[in-house]
Amino acid sequence: LFDGEGKLYGYVNKGYWWEHSTQERYLQGAANVMNGMVELPYAEFPLSGVHPESQIANSAQIDGPVWIGPGAKIGEEVRVGPNVQIGEGAEIREGSQLQNSIVWAEVCVQESGQNRVYTSSD
């Protein structure tokens, strides 16, 4: 960081840090966390698993590691994982297959995909 006088400052981080400048690095950072490769002692909730308030159809297949947030809805014949993070209130519609992807909160996914970040309903 530069201050107002043109001096450059830095910070030495002794914990985990991962740079997310590209979609690929963002996906890898999330996978690192879900796979337990890093320790985040101040996380506000579990970093992998299925939240008990999510709704998962009986015919859906979950291949961990994943994080499925509260209120997320996983439809019939959906396959999720590995390395998929689904945000709070997101919906994965019938027949979709997701791998190595992140679905932001409240987003509806109606198609299959891999290595994607879903930021709005597609």
Rosetta blueprint (number, residue, H / E / L):
1 L L
2 F E
3 D L
4 G L
5 E L
6 G L
7 K L
8 L E
9 Y L
10 G L
11 Y L
12 V L
13 N L
14 K L
15 G L
16 Y L
17 W L
18 W L
19 E L
20 H L
21 S L
22 T L
23 Q H
24 E H
25 R H
26 Y H
27 L H
28 Q H
29 G H
30 A H
31 A H
32 N H
33 V H
34 M H
35 N L
36 G L
37 M L
38 V L
39 E L
40 L L
41 P L
42 Y L
43 A L
44 E L
45 F L
46 P L
47 L L
48 S L
49 G E
50 V E
51 H L
52 P L
53 E L
54 S L
55 Q E
56 I E
57 A L
58 N L
59 S L
60 A L
61 Q E
62 I E
63 D L
64 G L
65 P L
66 V E
67 W E
68 I E
69 G L
70 P L
71 G L
72 A L
73 K E
74 I E
75 G L
76 E L
77 E L
78 V L
79 R E
80 V E
81 G L
82 P L
83 N L
84 V E
85 Q E
86 I E
87 G L
88 E L
89 G L
90 A L
91 E E
92 I E
93 R L
94 E L
95 G L
96 S L
97 Q E
98 L E
99 Q E
100 N L
101 S E
102 I E
103 V E
104 W L
105 A L
106 E L
107 V L
108 C E
109 V E
110 Q L
111 E L
112 S L
113 G E
114 Q E
115 N L
116 R L
117 V E
118 Y E
119 T L
120 S L
121 S L
122 D L
